[in-house]
């Protein structure tokens, strides 16, 4: 068993900064509070203040942690469609595993996390012949789909499956009038 760093007064700390960040990653940002994390970790809220001075300080640390863990595929302009699809899948998995990122209040914190993948996407698309604005629009659409899919995955599994199935059925019916949607779908 590994000893944890000593807390104030020489007692072993019951939690670490890493424990707090790991728990925060599991909680949607709107629900994230130091008291909720403390309850989940089985400690008193003031013990979290030994590691983070505020909720905002925790979000900044969390954003930095998430930025190191988002995998970014090397740009591939020669196979941009496959690259974009695989990268969208990576982004979806990242968002689904880290619901806190979906609702962070600060766009700067989110930008810190997703900037590397956005840069790779824009590089891939621009080198494949897209204009800068078009590459941004395509990437924005990809992110939008990844976010919506990840948000629906956060719902209760049974309800999410039923809603998704119902939406797919409705979309299939309505797409008779919308050939591009039907073809793409």
C-alpha positions in Angstrom: 0.0 0.0 0.0 1.4 3.4 -1.0 1.5 6.1 1.7 -0.4 9.3 0.8 1.3 12.6 1.5 0.9 13.9 5.0 -1.9 16.4 5.6 -1.9 19.2 8.2 -0.8 18.0 11.6 1.1 15.1 10.2 -1.9 12.9 9.5 -2.0 11.0 6.2 -4.1 12.9 3.7 -7.3 11.0 2.8 -7.5 12.4 -0.6 -5.1 13.8 -3.2 -5.4 16.4 -5.9 -5.6 13.6 -8.4 -8.5 12.0 -6.5 -10.4 15.2 -6.6 -9.8 15.8 -10.3 -10.7 12.2 -11.2 -14.0 12.5 -9.4 -14.7 16.0 -10.9 -14.3 14.5 -14.4 -17.4 12.3 -13.8 -19.7 15.1 -12.9 -21.5 17.5 -15.3 -20.2 21.0 -14.8 -23.6 22.4 -13.8 -23.7 20.0 -10.9 -20.0 20.2 -10.0 -19.3 21.6 -6.5 -16.6 21.0 -4.0 -19.3 19.7 -1.5 -20.5 17.1 -4.0 -17.0 15.9 -4.7 -16.3 15.7 -1.0 -19.4 13.6 -0.4 -18.5 11.3 -3.2 -15.0 10.9 -1.8 -16.2 10.5 1.8 -14.4 13.5 3.2 -15.5 16.9 4.5 -15.6 19.8 2.1 -12.9 21.9 3.8 -10.4 19.1 3.1 -10.7 19.9 -0.6 -9.7 23.5 0.0 -6.2 22.1 1.0 -5.9 21.3 -2.7 -8.1 23.9 -4.5 -8.9 27.4 -3.3 -12.3 27.4 -5.2 -14.5 25.7 -7.7 -13.0 27.8 -10.4 -9.5 26.8 -9.4 -10.6 23.2 -9.7 -12.1 23.8 -13.1 -8.8 25.4 -14.3 -6.8 22.3 -13.1 -9.4 20.0 -14.6 -9.2 21.8 -17.9 -5.4 21.4 -17.9 -5.7 17.7 -17.0 -8.2 17.1 -19.8 -6.1 18.9 -22.3 -3.3 16.4 -21.7 -5.5 13.5 -22.2 -7.4 14.3 -25.4 -5.7 12.3 -28.1 -5.2 14.1 -31.4 -4.6 12.2 -34.6 -1.9 13.4 -36.9 -3.4 15.5 -39.7 -4.1 13.4 -42.9 -5.2 15.7 -45.8 -4.9 12.8 -48.2 -7.6 10.8 -46.4 -9.5 13.7 -44.9 -12.9 12.0 -44.8 -11.6 8.9 -42.9 -9.5 11.1 -40.7 -12.5 13.4 -39.9 -14.7 10.4 -39.1 -12.1 8.8 -36.8 -11.4 12.1 -35.1 -15.1 12.7 -34.6 -15.3 9.3 -32.9 -12.3 10.2 -30.7 -14.0 13.5 -29.7 -17.3 11.7 -28.9 -15.5 9.2 -26.7 -13.7 12.0 -25.0 -16.8 14.0 -24.3 -18.7 10.9 -23.2 -16.0 9.9 -20.7 -15.7 13.5 -19.4 -19.2 15.0 -19.1 -17.8 18.0 -17.2 -16.3 19.4 -20.4 -19.8 19.5 -22.0 -21.0 22.2 -19.7 -18.0 24.2 -18.5 -19.1 27.8 -18.1 -15.8 29.2 -19.4 -15.3 29.0 -23.1 -11.6 29.6 -22.4 -11.4 26.4 -20.4 -13.0 24.4 -23.1 -10.8 26.1 -25.8 -7.7 25.1 -23.8 -8.9 21.4 -24.0 -10.1 21.2 -27.6 -7.7 23.7 -29.4 -5.1 21.0 -30.4 -7.8 18.8 -32.0 -9.4 21.8 -33.7 -6.0 22.9 -35.1 -5.4 19.4 -36.5 -8.8 19.3 -38.1 -8.4 22.7 -39.7 -4.9 21.8 -40.9 -6.2 18.5 -42.4 -9.2 20.2 -44.1 -7.2 23.2 -45.4 -4.5 21.1 -46.8 -7.2 19.0 -48.5 -8.4 22.1 -50.3 -11.0 23.6 -47.9 -11.0 27.4 -47.4 -10.2 28.4 -43.8 -13.8 29.5 -43.1 -15.2 26.3 -44.7 -12.8 24.1 -42.6 -14.0 25.9 -39.5 -17.7 25.3 -40.5 -17.1 21.6 -41.2 -15.3 21.1 -37.9 -18.0 23.0 -36.1 -20.6 20.6 -37.5 -18.5 17.6 -36.5 -18.1 18.9 -32.9 -21.8 19.6 -32.7 -22.7 16.1 -33.6 -20.1 14.7 -31.2 -21.5 16.9 -28.4 -25.1 16.0 -29.0 -24.3 12.3 -29.2 -22.3 12.5 -25.9 -25.0 14.4 -24.2 -27.6 11.8 -25.1 -25.2 9.1 -23.8 -25.3 10.8 -20.4 -29.0 10.2 -20.1 -30.3 7.1 -18.5 -29.2 4.3 -20.8 -32.7 2.8 -21.3 -34.3 6.2 -22.0 -31.4 7.3 -24.3 -31.7 4.1 -26.3 -35.5 4.5 -26.6 -35.2 8.2 -27.5 -32.5 7.5 -30.1 -34.4 4.7 -31.7 -37.5 6.9 -31.8 -35.6 9.8 -33.3 -34.0 7.5 -35.9 -37.5 6.2 -36.8 -38.9 9.7 -37.0 -36.0 10.9 -39.0 -36.3 8.0 -41.5 -40.0 8.8 -42.0 -39.4 12.5 -42.4 -36.4 12.1 -44.7 -38.7 11.0 -47.5 -39.3 14.8 -48.0 -35.5 15.5 -47.5 -33.5 13.4 -49.9 -30.1 14.8 -48.8 -30.8 13.9 -45.2 -32.1 10.4 -46.2 -29.0 9.8 -48.4 -26.6 11.0 -45.7 -28.4 9.3 -42.9 
